[in-house]
Amino acid sequence: MAKPKTNAQGFEEVLKVATKSEIGRMLDLSRQAITNWGPSIPETYAYRVSVMTGIPIEDILPEVAPDVHKRLKELANAQAKTR
């Protein structure tokens, strides 16, 4: 399997593992809501989809993975400061 180079290819990889209906059930969304995402998974849901499917976030959103990792680290740091 070649690594996805676009976010759309990342979504295609996810759909090889789970249907839109299954993704919707995992996220408590309708299949129609998943269809409305368009060609790629929104960053808001990418991390949870990654955890649930076992597909690395770098493969789900290859175009923005570095930014997503940066935001996740910032969030973790902010949460650590509030504890």
N, C-alpha and C positions, 0 to 999 in steps of 0.2 A: 504494500500500500504506500503510495507516494504521499508525503505530507501535504496537507492542504495549504494553498498559498493565498487564498482569499477567504473572507468570512462566509461567503456563499458555499464554497467547497467544504468549509467546516460544518455548516448546517447539514449538508449532504451526508457527511460522515456520521453525524448524530442520527440522521434518519435511517442509516443502515443498522443502527442498534435499537432504536425505539421509534414507534410511529408517532405522529402528531397527537393522536389521542392519548397514547401512553405518556408522552411528555406533559400534556395538559393535566392528566391525573396526578402526575408527580408534583406539579407546580400549583395544583388546585386552580387550573385555568381550563377554559373550553378548547376543543380542537380548533374552533373558529378563531379564537384569540391567537393560537399558535400560527394558524394560516395567515393572520393579519400581520405577523411579524415581517413578512416579506422574505427576501432571499437570505437573511442571516438572523442569528439569535441576538436579541438585544443584550448589551453589556449587563443590564440589570439582572438578567436570568442566567447568563453564561456560567458563572461560578457554580450555581446550584445544578445546572444541567451537567457540568463537568463532574461534580461529585456523584450525581445519580447514575451517570452512564459510564463513568470510568475513563472518559475521553479527556485528555489533558486540555486545559483551557487554551494552551498555545495552538492546539489543533482546531478548536472550536472558533476562536477569533484570532487567527494568525496576524491579521492586519493591525490589531490593537492590543495584542497580548502584553507587550511591555508596559503600556499605559495602565492596563487592568491590574497587573502585578504591583505597580507603583501605588495605585489607589488602595489596593488591599493592604499593603504595608502601612500606608498612612492611617487607614481605618484601625488596624490592629494596634498601632502606636497610640492613637487617640483613645482607644478603649483601655489600653494598659494604663494610661495616665489617669483615667477616671476611677480606677480601682483602688 
